[in-house]
Each structure stands twice: as C-alpha cells, then as structure tokens.
Amino acid sequence: MSRRRVLVAMSGGVDSSVAAAFVRERGDEAVGVTMKILARTETGFGCCGSPADIDDAKRVAERLGIVHYVSDMAEIFASKVIRPYLDAYLGGTTPNPCVECNRSLKFGHLLALSEAWGCDAVATGHYARVENGRLMKALDPAKDQSYFLYSLDAKALSRAEFPVGGLSKDAVRAKARELGLKTADKAESMETCFVPNRDVRGFVAAHAEATDPGIAAGPIRDRSGREVGRHTGLASYTVGQRSGLGLNGPEPRYVVRIDAASNAVIVGGVDELQMKTITVGALTFNGERNGGTFRAHVRIRHRHTPAEATIELKNDGTATILFDVPQRAPAPGQSAVIYSGDVVVGGGTILRGEP
C-alpha cells in the first residue's frame, strides 16, 4: 500500500497528539495543523489555538518528527460558530457550537486545505469511528463524540479518520506517555472552549448590542401566565434549568420553555419537562432518506442515553420524533442525533417539544 499524506488537526491536547502519532507509526506522512480560532487569546480555554496550545502542538510535532503549521481561522470561526452561538442564546434557544465547528472548520476549511495540500485524509482526535463510509460510535461509550459529528456529509466521511476512536482515554494517555509527549497528562477541555470561566451570560452580554432584547430582564411566568419572578436575560437560561431562578415555593420549578417573543421564561414542575414528541429541522442523513417512517434510537444531548423512538420525515424538511418513553428536557437549539446500533443515521436541530 502506497504511503499516504494525512492532515492532522492538532489542538494541543493529548487526543490529537496521539492521533498524529498513529498516523506516523503506520508509515503515512502526517502534516500537523493547529487552528487559531480566536484572534487575541493569551490563555486557552480548551481548543482555541491559544499560544500555550499552539506551543504544545508544536512540541509534540517536533517529538514525532512531523511538520507543523498554524492556520488562522479566527474570521471564519467568528462568522460560522460564534455569531450563530450568540444569536441562538439571544433568541432563547440553546446552541451546540461544537457541531458547527466540526462541520465548518475541521471538516470544512481543513478539508479544503487538505485537498489544496495534496493530502488524502483529515485525521482528528475525536472519539468516533468511520467504517465503510459510515460514522459510528467510539468503542469507549464514556468518551464517544459521534453526537458532535452527525452533520458530516458523505464527502467528509470518505476523507475523515479518527485514529483514537477504538481506544479508551486511559489507553490514549498511556500511549502518549510511552512516546514521551508533552501533552500526556494535559487536562481535558471542558464546556464551550471559547467562553472564559464558563460565563455564558457574560460572554453573550459582552458581544451583544446594548439594546438587544435577549439580554434584557423580563418576567418569569408559570404555565397559567402568572408572573412568579424576574429573569436577568434569556441568555442566562435553558430548558431543564432549576438553579438561578430565585423562586420560592414548596415544589421545585424548572425552565420548561423560553418565549423570546415576549421575553419571558416559562417555568413548571418536573413532570412538565417530560416530552413525548419533538420536532427536528436542519436535517442531515448519512445516506439517502427521502421520506417515510422508521424506528431508531435518538440522543437529545451529548450525555443522554439514546432512547427508542419512531421517526417520521415530513414534506417540509422536518422530522417528528415520537419517543416510546417521554424524555426529559429536550432543549430547542440542541441536536437530536439518530442511531441504528452503533451507526449514526443522521440528525438535526431540535425546534420544539410536546408533552
């Protein structure tokens, strides 16, 4: 088999470091690239291409004996990931920026870059697998990241490689230590990598217009429409949330809906979070799906256990997902990802739920 050239997305973390090592060990040429996605970042929050992350990736590349480049993607990241993230929160929905980053940057911009550089594939440190052109769960269910990759199309999947998708995190760290890589014991990135200190409201407020209604205070109402409190701006809330509401009463209350039109947060009891049906839009399928009804398992957030459901494709490009058992707090803006066993069938964005 001839030697291949593989572009490896190196975030400066242990997973992508070991992915690069595996590409090199099997005899292929690894071309390391670190994405710089924030224009002026002194310290990193995860995978933002901060000076520290770039330096870690560079040191790993030197240790492995591979070339390393930095690609400035701050402008495309701002337009494709940060702006939609802000718009979602300001509009009362809960965004999923990792899905768009994978689609637009890692398997959008980097894929195009790999073609321009004559590379045969793009490898990342994601915990997932590709077999026979199909996206599949990682072997380690605790680390599986297939949920964030569901939107990759057939072209992306034909060129995508996930070298650590068949390993556990402990095995990846052990490999990094064996190779003497600087990133072997580096802490994992958590939450949204471009939001400092996990302060979503502060980040949204800092980037929003002063007159934007999404950061204005407004009423907290119960299902009857009665005002029971005040909120500090829609960007501070998501469906299923209990903390931070400042409500008194004998029973705990949760955010069950966000009404952007009236700038209101709607609360209710825990039973009101249980949704039997959700409507999903912006659908992507890994294979032809022109209509009809089928059975599958559906995951409505990253750590959610896939639930059995019936999926009905509509003529308007949406899908109705009817769960066998009601599911807790599907949040508009999040992704609903459809599985058949370990295979990712497709998915889309949650538009609304119904009890």
Helices and strands as residue ranges (DSSP letters): E 5-9, H 14-25, E 29-36, H 51-64, E 67-72, H 74-77, I 78-82, H 83-90, H 97-101, I 102-109, H 110-116, E 121-123, E 128-131, E 134-137, G 146-149, H 154-159, E 160-161, H 169-178, G 196-198, H 200-207, G 213-215, E 218-221, E 227-231, G 234-236, E 254-259, G 260-262, E 264-268, G 270-273, E 274-285, E 292-299, E 307-313, E 319-328, E 335-340, E 343-354
